[in-house]
Amino acid sequence: MRHGFVKAAAVTPDIRVADCIYNAAQICVRMKEAAQKGAKIIVFPELCLTGYTCSDLFWQEQLLRSAKHELHQILFASRGLDALVFVGLPWEKDGKLYNVAAVLSRGKLLGLVPKRYLPNYAEFYEARHFTPGNEKAEWVEFEGMPVPFGMNLLFCCKDMEGLVAAAEICEDLWVPNPPSNRHAVAGATVLVNLSASNENTGKHLYRESLVKNQSARLVCGYIYASAGEGESTTDLVFSGHNLIAENGTVLTQSQRFCNETIYSELDIHKIRSERRRMTTFQNISGEDYEKIPFHLDLSDTELTRFIDPAPFVPSGKEDREKRCEEILTIQALGLKKRLMHTGCKCMVVGISGGLDSTLALIVAAKAADMAGLPRNAILSVTMPCFGTTDRTYRNACQLTKKLGAELREVVIKDAVSLHFRDIEQDPEKHDVTYENCQARERTQVLMDLANQRGGMVIGTGDLSELALGWATYNGDHMSMYGVNASIPKTLVRHLVRYYADTCEDEQLSGVLLDILDTPVSPELLPPEDGVISQKTEDLVGPYELHDFFLYHMMRFGEEPSKVYRLASLAFAGQYEDAVIKKWLKIFYRRFFSQQFKRSCLPDGPKVGSVAVSPRGDLRMPSDACLKIWQIELDNL
């Protein structure tokens, strides 16, 4: 349970209709098995102790008495288990019958949650047997002990802050205002659903959508356990479709038409972080809720859920292509609006033959098309200097010509050399001054050309560089509109590749593919034997690692030890733990020390959930202290 992870299980046991003895035995076996595998929250289907399809047998005293007796057996079996368990059964109260979830832990019945919305249409006849549950808890007696009975029950773990569970039953989720809505704003971070959803053609897609979307709207974990084989097939078939979702993502789901147990880990810290961030997630006081404590041992949770090593990039080809087209459109529309507002008729782009400037030029071309401007309204400027290689120079020129922009070459060697003389910089001393003089000269050339043309300089720097501060202050750090400011480097590559695959120009595609194959470099140091000598990732670390760190640190506020743990799993077999640790420490050091560069960024469009604009997502003091993060980093 370290770092907020708690393992959950959704279980569909084998049952026999109306055979409570058999069903209880199966529930006990599966409950113990799930607990032994580390599950701390275990959810069984609706009315699984009797079977959902008992129909008028629910009126039989013998069935109701047997269900209560077998509940006692399940409680007895749970005494030594470290888990919170939800089991469905019928329950008689004040002469009425209710469809309830019994909530138990370590041999104790903690509460009974009745179903509120009883379907009585199509194949469902629940109102024939059951009464809708009340929200406010009342008290019933079971084996001489008072037990809260009502929908408004929150089960609060005393050993893990933020782990609060609540329950609803099947149809409760399908109505316009599910009980889980109120449970979540009252504080529940984990919602469970005991269900008996029969199978119709295509229904599983709607069911999956419901669970996924409810977990997104409520910013919660959602565990859905449904009835399966063993229920009566007189008129219906049940598939045992179980799902575990979190914040709009289905973490795992079962195969249909086979009774199985699914497991995944819910990230309670992530859920709490999202709720803190969202000012529109309005909590209610929860005064009309009973808060029932339970205990769990704080054992470590082995993570089996998928940790995406490229969280900014969709994994599926179709989704990735749709995302790339959407992002390019957002970038281009942002630039088009700025052009129309300012009346600029020219876009000035410094083109180096590298990835970032390539993407900026592509966006400028799309913006020109949208604004009804000719492509030669783009002034593409190549500025060879000490580190420029033939390969990048050639690609920059060919790319400009293929996209229809105007090409301008300004060799800046003499200007930089003169500046070296003015400030008494030894040209043989290849230090940061040597490099930044070139970067700032490039920016000066672009700015002055933009003034000449009545245009604007289009920034090329990306999100990853801004996070690391890998930009020359008032050099490539500055522009008049930064189209790549919220695009991480890992995504830049995919955007360029997408354009290469879809541009329908074989020569242009060839240039773009060669650019993709070129090492990332600012080319500020002389090449060695005509080959790039200064490779960015050798200096600051692999961008795929830094983008991973950035996503988890910025998006969810995760602490360094958790980011390290997740990275070690995501990149297992690719990077050794020591390597990940090294670059993680550098990431945090650079992120905190370089905020002053981000505090004065040019405007630029936000395209994803992580951005560092000082006017939007990251309002951070430039002199924030790293110390408390550094302490944890030192202890990794």
C-alpha positions in Angstrom: 0.0 0.0 0.0 3.1 2.2 -0.2 2.6 5.2 -2.5 -1.2 4.9 -2.2 -1.6 1.6 -4.1 -4.3 -0.8 -2.9 -5.0 -4.0 -4.7 -8.6 -4.7 -5.7 -10.4 -7.8 -6.9 -13.7 -8.3 -8.7 -14.8 -11.9 -8.3 -17.4 -14.0 -10.1 -17.8 -17.3 -8.2 -19.4 -20.5 -9.4 -22.9 -20.7 -7.9 -26.1 -22.8 -7.9 -29.4 -21.0 -7.9 -30.9 -21.1 -4.4 -28.1 -23.3 -3.0 -26.7 -20.9 -0.3 -24.6 -23.6 1.3 -22.7 -24.3 -2.0 -22.5 -20.6 -2.9 -21.1 -19.6 0.5 -18.5 -22.3 0.2 -17.5 -21.0 -3.2 -17.4 -17.4 -2.0 -15.2 -18.4 0.9 -12.7 -20.2 -1.4 -12.5 -17.2 -3.8 -12.4 -14.7 -1.0 -9.4 -16.5 0.6 -7.7 -16.9 -2.7 -8.1 -13.2 -3.5 -6.8 -12.2 -0.1 -3.8 -14.5 -0.4 -2.9 -12.7 -3.7 -2.9 -9.4 -1.9 -6.3 -8.0 -2.6 -7.5 -5.6 0.1 -10.9 -4.8 -1.5 -12.8 -7.8 -2.7 -16.1 -7.5 -4.5 -18.6 -10.2 -5.3 -21.7 -10.0 -7.5 -25.3 -8.9 -6.7 -27.3 -11.5 -4.7 -24.5 -14.0 -5.2 -25.2 -15.8 -1.9 -28.6 -17.0 -3.2 -28.3 -16.4 -6.9 -29.8 -13.3 -8.7 -32.3 -15.5 -10.6 -34.2 -17.0 -7.7 -37.3 -15.0 -8.7 -40.3 -15.9 -6.5 -38.1 -18.1 -4.3 -37.0 -14.9 -2.7 -40.3 -15.1 -0.8 -39.4 -18.4 0.7 -38.5 -18.2 4.4 -36.1 -21.1 4.0 -34.0 -19.3 1.4 -33.8 -16.1 3.5 -32.9 -18.0 6.6 -30.2 -20.0 4.8 -28.7 -16.8 3.3 -28.3 -15.3 6.8 -26.9 -18.5 8.2 -24.3 -18.7 5.4 -23.4 -15.1 5.8 -22.3 -16.1 9.2 -20.1 -18.8 7.7 -18.5 -16.2 5.3 -17.9 -13.9 8.3 -16.2 -16.7 10.2 -14.0 -17.4 7.1 -13.0 -13.8 6.9 -11.7 -13.5 10.4 -8.1 -14.0 9.5 -8.2 -12.1 6.2 -6.8 -8.6 5.7 -9.5 -7.3 3.4 -12.7 -5.4 3.0 -15.3 -7.7 1.4 -18.6 -7.0 -0.4 -21.1 -9.8 -0.8 -24.7 -9.6 -2.2 -27.7 -11.2 -0.6 -31.4 -10.6 0.2 -32.2 -9.1 3.6 -35.6 -8.8 5.3 -36.2 -5.7 7.4 -39.5 -4.5 8.9 -41.4 -7.0 6.8 -39.9 -5.9 3.5 -37.2 -7.5 1.4 -34.1 -5.6 0.3 -31.4 -6.4 -2.2 -28.2 -5.6 -0.2 -24.4 -5.6 -0.2 -23.1 -7.0 3.1 -19.8 -5.3 3.9 -17.5 -7.3 6.1 -13.9 -7.3 7.4 -12.0 -9.6 9.7 -15.1 -11.5 10.8 -17.2 -8.4 11.5 -20.3 -7.2 9.6 -19.6 -3.5 9.1 -22.8 -2.5 7.3 -25.6 -3.4 4.9 -26.1 -1.2 1.8 -29.5 -1.6 0.1 -30.1 -1.2 -3.6 -32.0 2.0 -4.4 -33.1 1.7 -8.0 -35.0 -1.5 -8.8 -35.4 -2.2 -12.6 -38.9 -3.4 -13.4 -38.9 -3.2 -17.2 -38.0 -5.6 -20.1 -36.5 -8.7 -18.5 -36.3 -7.3 -15.0 -39.0 -7.7 -12.3 -37.1 -6.7 -9.1 -39.9 -4.5 -7.8 -42.0 -7.7 -7.5 -39.7 -8.9 -4.7 -37.7 -6.0 -3.3 -38.2 -2.6 -1.8 -35.9 0.4 -2.6 -33.4 1.2 0.0 -33.3 4.4 2.0 -30.3 6.8 2.0 -30.0 7.6 5.7 -28.7 4.7 7.8 -30.9 2.9 10.3 -29.8 0.1 12.5 -30.6 -3.6 12.4 -29.4 -6.4 14.5 -27.3 -9.4 13.4 -26.2 -12.0 15.8 -26.9 -9.6 18.7 -24.8 -6.8 17.3 -26.1 -3.5 15.8 -25.3 -3.0 12.1 -25.9 0.2 10.0 -28.4 -0.4 7.2 -28.6 2.3 4.5 -27.1 3.7 1.3 -25.2 6.5 3.0 -22.4 4.4 4.4 -18.7 5.2 4.0 -16.1 2.6 4.9 -13.0 4.4 6.0 -9.6 2.8 6.3 -7.9 4.0 9.5 -4.5 2.9 8.3 -4.4 4.5 4.9 -5.5 8.1 4.6 -7.9 8.7 1.7 -9.0 5.1 1.3 -12.8 5.4 1.6 -15.1 2.9 0.0 -18.9 3.0 -0.7 -21.2 0.7 -2.6 -24.0 0.8 -5.1 -25.8 -2.1 -6.7 -26.2 -2.8 -10.5 -29.0 -0.6 -11.8 -28.0 2.1 -9.4 -25.2 2.9 -11.9 -27.5 3.0 -14.9 -29.8 5.8 -13.7 -29.5 9.5 -14.4 -28.2 10.3 -10.8 -26.4 7.3 -9.4 -25.9 7.0 -5.7 -22.2 6.9 -6.4 -22.3 10.6 -7.3 -23.3 11.5 -3.8 -20.9 8.9 -2.3 -17.9 10.4 -4.1 -18.6 14.0 -3.1 -19.1 12.8 0.4 -15.5 11.5 0.3 -15.6 8.0 -1.2 -12.5 7.4 -3.4 -13.3 3.8 -4.2 -16.8 2.8 -5.5 -17.9 -0.8 -5.7 -20.8 -2.2 -7.7 -22.3 -5.6 -7.0 -24.0 -6.4 -10.3 -26.0 -9.0 -12.1 -26.1 -7.6 -15.6 -27.3 -10.1 -18.1 -25.7 -10.2 -21.5 -27.3 -8.8 -24.7 -25.5 -8.2 -28.0 -23.4 -5.1 -27.6 -24.4 -4.5 -24.0 -20.8 -5.1 -22.7 -19.6 -2.0 -24.6 -22.2 0.2 -23.0 -21.4 -1.4 -19.6 -17.7 -0.7 -20.0 -18.4 2.8 -21.1 -20.6 3.4 -18.0 -18.0 2.2 -15.6 -15.1 4.0 -17.3 -17.0 7.3 -17.5 -18.3 7.1 -14.0 -14.8 6.6 -12.7 -13.7 9.7 -14.7 -16.6 11.9 -13.6 -16.2 11.0 -10.0 -12.4 10.9 -10.0 -12.4 7.5 -8.3 -11.6 3.9 -8.5 -14.5 1.8 -9.6 -14.8 -2.0 -9.0 -17.6 -3.8 -10.9 -18.3 -7.4 -10.2 -21.1 -9.2 -12.2 -22.9 -12.4 -12.1 -21.9 -15.2 -14.4 -22.3 -18.8 -15.2 -24.4 -20.7 -12.6 -27.3 -18.2 -12.8 -30.5 -19.6 -14.3 -30.6 -19.5 -18.1 -34.4 -19.8 -18.2 -34.6 -16.5 -20.0 -31.2 -14.8 -19.6 -27.5 -15.5 -19.8 -25.0 -13.8 -17.5 -21.4 -13.3 -18.7 -19.5 -12.4 -15.5 -18.2 -9.2 -17.1 -16.0 -7.7 -14.4 -14.2 -4.4 -14.6 -11.8 -2.3 -12.5 -11.4 1.3 -13.6 -9.7 4.5 -12.3 -10.1 8.1 -13.4 -11.5 7.2 -16.8 -9.2 4.3 -17.6 -10.2 0.7 -17.5 -7.3 -0.9 -15.7 -8.5 -4.5 -16.4 -11.6 -6.4 -17.3 -12.5 -10.1 -17.4 -13.2 -12.3 -20.4 -16.9 -12.7 -20.8 -18.7 -16.0 -20.4 -16.3 -17.5 -17.9 -16.3 -17.0 -14.1 -13.0 -15.4 -13.1 -11.3 -13.1 -10.7 -9.6 -9.9 -12.0 -7.1 -7.9 -10.0 -5.5 -4.5 -10.3 -4.1 -1.8 -8.1 -6.0 1.4 -7.5 -3.9 4.5 -6.9 -5.5 6.4 -4.0 -2.8 9.1 -4.0 -3.5 9.8 -7.7 -7.2 10.1 -7.0 -6.7 12.5 -4.1 -4.3 14.5 -6.2 -6.8 14.9 -9.0 -9.5 16.0 -6.6 -7.3 18.5 -5.0 -6.4 20.0 -8.3 -10.0 20.2 -9.6 -11.7 23.2 -8.0 -15.0 22.1 -9.5 -14.9 18.8 -7.6 -17.2 20.1 -4.8 -17.2 18.1 -1.6 -20.3 17.9 0.7 -20.1 17.7 4.4 -21.2 14.1 4.6 -23.0 14.8 7.8 -25.8 12.4 6.8 -23.4 9.6 6.2 -22.3 7.0 8.7 -18.5 6.7 8.6 -17.5 3.2 9.5 -13.8 2.4 10.3 -12.0 -0.7 9.2 -8.3 -1.7 9.4 -5.8 -3.0 6.9 -2.2 -4.1 7.4 0.1 -1.7 5.6 1.9 -4.3 3.5 3.6 -3.3 0.3 1.5 -3.8 -2.9 3.1 -5.6 -5.8 2.2 -3.6 -8.9 0.7 -5.5 -11.8 -1.1 -2.7 -13.6 0.4 -1.4 -16.8 2.8 1.6 -16.4 3.0 3.4 -19.7 6.6 4.3 -20.5 5.3 7.0 -22.9 2.4 8.6 -21.2 2.2 11.5 -23.6 1.9 9.2 -26.7 -1.2 7.0 -27.4 -0.1 3.4 -27.9 -2.5 2.4 -30.6 -1.7 3.5 -34.2 -5.2 4.7 -34.9 -5.5 6.7 -31.7 -2.0 8.1 -32.2 -2.8 9.3 -35.7 -6.0 11.0 -34.5 -4.2 12.6 -31.7 -1.4 13.8 -34.0 -3.8 15.4 -36.4 -5.7 17.0 -33.5 -2.5 18.5 -32.0 -1.3 19.9 -35.3 -4.6 21.5 -35.8 -4.6 23.1 -32.3 -1.1 24.4 -32.9 -1.9 25.8 -36.3 -5.2 27.4 -35.1 -3.4 29.1 -32.3 -0.9 30.6 -34.7 -3.5 31.5 -37.2 -5.4 33.5 -34.5 -2.3 35.4 -33.5 -1.5 36.2 -37.2 -5.0 37.5 -37.8 -5.1 39.5 -34.6 -1.7 41.2 -35.2 -2.1 41.6 -38.9 1.3 39.9 -39.5 1.8 38.7 -43.0 5.1 36.9 -42.4 6.2 34.1 -40.1 9.9 33.9 -39.4 11.2 30.4 -38.4 14.7 29.5 -37.5 15.3 26.2 -39.3 18.1 24.0 -38.1 17.3 20.6 -39.6 16.3 19.3 -36.2 13.0 18.0 -34.9 11.7 21.1 -33.1 12.2 23.6 -35.9 10.8 21.0 -38.4 7.6 20.7 -36.4 7.4 24.5 -36.1 7.8 24.9 -39.8 5.1 22.3 -40.5 2.7 24.1 -38.1 3.5 27.4 -39.8 2.6 25.9 -43.2 -0.7 24.6 -41.8 -1.4 28.0 -40.3 -0.7 29.8 -43.6 -3.1 27.5 -45.3 -5.8 28.2 -42.7 -5.3 31.9 -42.9 -5.4 32.0 -46.7 -1.7 33.1 -46.9 0.7 31.8 -49.5 3.4 29.4 -48.1 6.1 31.9 -49.1 4.7 34.1 -46.3 6.9 31.9 -44.2 10.5 33.0 -44.0 12.6 30.0 -43.1 16.0 31.1 -42.0 19.0 28.8 -41.7 22.0 30.2 -39.8 25.1 28.1 -40.2 27.8 28.5 -37.6 30.6 26.6 -35.9 28.6 23.4 -35.2 26.4 23.1 -38.3 26.8 19.8 -40.2 26.2 19.2 -43.9 23.4 16.8 -43.0 21.3 19.2 -41.0 22.0 22.1 -43.3 20.9 20.1 -46.3 17.8 18.9 -44.6 16.8 22.4 -43.5 17.1 23.7 -47.0 15.2 20.8 -48.6 12.5 20.9 -46.0 11.9 24.6 -46.6 11.7 24.2 -50.4 9.3 21.2 -50.2 7.0 23.0 -47.9 7.0 26.1 -50.1 8.5 28.6 -47.7 11.0 31.2 -48.6 14.6 30.2 -47.7 17.0 32.7 -46.3 20.6 31.8 -45.3 22.4 34.0 -42.8 25.9 32.8 -41.9 26.5 34.0 -38.4 30.2 32.9 -37.9 31.6 36.4 -38.5 29.1 38.1 -36.3 29.7 35.7 -33.4 33.4 35.9 -33.9 33.2 39.7 -33.7 31.1 39.4 -30.5 33.7 37.1 -29.1 36.3 39.8 -29.7 34.1 42.5 -28.1 33.6 40.5 -24.9 37.1 39.0 -24.9 35.9 35.4 -25.3 38.5 32.9 -26.3 37.0 31.1 -29.4 39.0 28.0 -28.4 37.2 27.9 -25.1 34.1 25.9 -25.8 32.2 26.8 -22.7 28.6 27.9 -22.1 29.5 31.5 -23.3 30.8 30.0 -26.5 27.5 28.2 -27.0 25.1 30.9 -25.9 26.6 33.6 -28.0 25.6 31.6 -31.0 22.1 30.9 -29.7 21.5 34.6 -28.9 22.9 35.7 -32.3 20.4 33.4 -34.0 17.5 34.9 -32.1 18.7 38.5 -32.9 18.8 37.7 -36.6 15.3 36.2 -36.5 13.9 39.1 -34.5 15.4 41.7 -36.8 14.2 39.9 -39.9 10.8 39.8 -38.5 10.9 43.6 -37.9 12.0 44.0 -41.6 9.1 42.0 -42.9 6.4 43.1 -40.4 6.2 39.6 -39.2 6.6 37.5 -36.1 9.2 35.0 -34.9 7.7 31.5 -34.4 9.3 29.7 -31.4 10.5 26.2 -31.7 11.3 25.1 -28.1 9.4 22.2 -26.8 7.9 21.2 -23.4 10.7 18.9 -22.4 13.4 21.5 -23.0 11.4 24.1 -21.0 11.0 21.6 -18.1 14.7 21.0 -18.0 15.6 24.7 -18.8 17.5 23.4 -21.8 17.2 26.7 -23.6 19.4 29.8 -23.8 17.8 32.6 -21.9 16.8 35.3 -24.4 18.1 33.0 -27.1 16.0 30.1 -28.4 14.1 30.6 -25.1 12.4 33.7 -26.7 10.0 34.2 -29.6 6.8 36.0 -30.4 4.6 32.9 -30.4 5.8 29.4 -29.2 3.9 26.8 -31.1 5.7 23.8 -29.5 5.6 25.1 -25.9 3.4 22.3 -24.6 4.6 19.4 -26.9 7.0 17.0 -25.1 10.0 15.7 -27.1 8.6 12.2 -27.3 5.5 13.5 -28.9 7.4 15.8 -31.3 8.9 12.8 -32.9 5.5 11.2 -33.5 4.0 14.4 -34.9 6.8 14.7 -37.4 6.6 11.0 -38.3 2.8 11.3 -38.7 3.3 14.2 -41.1 5.9 12.2 -43.0 3.5 9.3 -43.3 0.6 11.4 -44.5 2.1 14.3 -46.6 1.8 12.3 -49.8 5.1 13.6 -51.0 7.8 11.0 -51.3 10.7 13.4 -51.3 9.3 15.4 -48.4 8.7 12.2 -46.5 12.3 11.2 -47.1 13.6 14.4 -45.7 11.4 14.2 -42.6 12.5 10.6 -42.0 16.2 11.6 -42.1 15.5 14.4 -39.7 13.9 11.8 -37.4 17.0 9.7 -37.6 19.3 12.7 -36.8 20.6 12.9 -33.1 19.0 15.7 -31.2 21.6 18.5 -30.9 21.7 22.3 -30.6 24.9 22.1 -32.9 26.7 24.7 -30.9 30.1 22.8 -30.8 32.2 22.0 -33.8 31.5 18.7 -35.5 33.9 15.8 -35.4 34.8 14.5 -38.8 31.6 16.2 -40.2 29.4 14.4 -37.7 27.4 16.0 -34.8 29.6 16.0 -31.7 27.1 17.5 -29.2 24.2 15.1 -28.5 21.6 16.6 -26.1 20.6 13.3 -24.5 24.2 12.5 -23.6 24.2 15.8 -21.6 20.8 16.0 -20.0 19.6 12.4 -20.3 17.1 10.5 -22.4 14.0 12.5 -23.2 11.8 9.5 -22.8 12.8 9.3 -19.1 12.4 13.0 -18.6 9.0 13.1 -20.2 8.0 10.2 -18.0 9.3 12.1 -14.9 7.6 15.3 -16.0 4.2 13.7 -16.6 4.0 12.0 -13.2 5.5 14.9 -11.2 3.4 17.6 -12.9 0.1 15.7 -13.7 -0.3 14.0 -10.4 2.1 15.7 -8.0 3.8 12.3 -7.3 6.8 12.3 -4.9 10.2 11.4 -6.2 10.3 7.9 -4.7 7.0 7.0 -6.4 8.1 8.5 -9.8 11.3 6.4 -9.4 9.3 3.2 -8.6 7.0 3.7 -11.6 9.9 4.4 -13.9 11.8 1.4 -12.8 8.7 -0.8 -13.7 7.9 1.1 -16.9 11.5 0.9 -18.2 12.5 -2.5 -16.8 15.0 -4.2 -19.1 15.7 -0.9 -20.9 17.4 1.2 -18.2 19.1 0.0 -15.1 17.7 1.4 -11.8 20.9 3.3 -11.2 20.6 5.1 -14.5 17.0 6.0 -13.8 18.0 7.3 -10.4 20.8 9.4 -11.9 18.6 11.2 -14.4 15.7 11.6 -12.0 18.0 13.6 -9.7 19.1 15.7 -12.6 15.5 16.3 -13.6 14.5 17.6 -10.3 17.6 19.8 -9.9 17.1 21.3 -13.3 13.3 21.7 -13.0 13.6 23.7 -9.8 16.6 25.8 -10.8 15.3 26.8 -14.2 11.9 28.1 -13.3 13.0 31.7 -14.0 13.1 30.8 -17.7 9.6 29.5 -17.7 8.3 32.6 -15.7 8.6 34.7 -18.8 7.7 32.4 -21.7 6.1 33.7 -24.8 2.5 32.8 -25.5 1.7 29.4 -27.0 -1.1 27.0 -27.3 -1.8 24.3 -24.7 -2.4 20.9 -26.3 -2.4 18.4 -23.4 -2.9 17.9 -19.7 0.7 19.0 -18.8 2.1 22.4 -19.6 4.4 24.9 -18.0 3.0 28.3 -19.0 3.3 30.8 -16.1 -0.1 32.1 -17.1 -1.8 28.6 -16.8 -0.7 25.3 -15.5 2.6 26.2 -13.6 2.5 29.2 -11.4 5.7 28.5 -9.5 8.1 30.8 -7.7 11.5 31.0 -9.5 13.3 30.6 -6.2 11.3 27.6 -4.8 13.5 25.4 -2.6 14.3 21.8 -3.7 15.3 20.7 -0.2 12.4 18.4 0.8 12.4 16.7 -2.6 16.2 16.4 -2.4 16.0 14.6 0.9 13.8 11.9 -0.7 16.0 11.7 -3.8 19.0 11.2 -1.6 17.2 8.3 0.1 16.4 6.4 -3.1 
